[in-house]
């Protein structure tokens, strides 16, 4: 992003604060000065910035790059499989999760595992049941309905890309409408780490070139956008600070399959830390 996310929000906060101050005769000059200084320092509460925060998060998340991978998987040009699924997060882990941040990150991890299992044409019932529980706990039941939508049969590359983008945008919009910006970022962070674990798995088979399939470049760009937004919003959503700090090294680890495999243990440790 060319501009700091916080700088955009700070400008919006000052504007919002000025309108609020002018419409309220009860607020004295000293209180106005404190609010304006807080805005400039980037310390405005997230409640004051709700509308602007939603707009900016939505815009930047929707700017994340597309990948040709779903189309290439659907046509068989690229085949993704692993020797086994032992690397996936056990469904029993859900009973150990206590905080909203842990549950949102786990939700992203399980969504990633679900997508991999579907690509491998493996059973998904257990993970789907866990996702129903997590999305219920997080008060985002709409996420399941959106993720279960099926792409058109025999879709062209353009049709499938449009479907995938619309599905992702629909989830982003629903999250913002339900004041779940932080949940969306936690979910995307968990998903990014789990895809990195898949990428690092020595049993991964990609028939076709991984770079042309969009694996490395797409992952790096998406991780970069998530990290930027997370870093800028951490002061409004404290749990995002841990997410941002934890996944900070991830983009460098997925530059190639070889670097990912060399970093496999570190990526697995990263996932464990996200759920602590």
C-alpha positions, 0 to 999 in steps of 0.5 A: 500500500502506498499510504500508511493505513493508519495515516488514512484513518487518522485523517478520517478521525480528525474529520469525524472529530471536527464534525462531532465537536461542532455539533456538541456544545457540551464538549469544552475546548480542552476535551477537543484538544485532547481528542485531536492530539490523540487522533494525530498520535494514532490513538483514536478508539476503534469505535470513533473510526468504525465507518472509515475503518470498514471502508479502508479494510474492505478496499485493501483486502479486496485488492489482494491478488487473484491466482490462476491456481483454482482453474489449473487445479479444476482442469488437472493442469496442476495436481496438488496432493500430499503423502498424508494429511498428518500435517493438518491441525487435528480437529480435537484442537478446537476443544483447547481454544478459549479466546476469540483470536485463537478461534478465528485463527483456527477457523482460517487454518481449518478453512485452508485444510478444507480446501486442500482436502476438497482438491484431493477429493478426500472426506471433509465431514470432520473439518466441516463440523469443526467449522460449524462450531467455530463460526457459531462461536465467532458469530459468523455463521454466514461464512459457512454458507459463503464457503459452501457455494459451488463454482459453475460446472465446466467454468472457464478460467475467467468464470472461475476467477470471477466466482472465486473473487466474488466469493471472497469479496462476499465474505469480506463484505459480510465480515465488515457489515457484522463488525468483524474486521479483526476476525477476518484478519485473524482468519486470513492470517491462520489460513496463510500460515496453513497454506505455507505448511502445505507448501512446505510439506515434502510430500507435496506434488505439483504437476506443472510449475509451481511458479506458473501455478501462482503458488509462490507469488500469490502467497507472498503478495497476499501475506504482505497485504495481510501483514500491512493491514494487521500492523496498522490496525494493531493499536485498535485491535490488540490481538492483531499485534501478536498475529502480525509479530508471529507471521512477520517472517512468513513471506520470506519463507514461501518465496520458493518451495525449497525455502518453504521446506527449509523453513518447515519446522519454523512455520509449524512453530508459527502455527502453534504460537498462533493458537497459544 
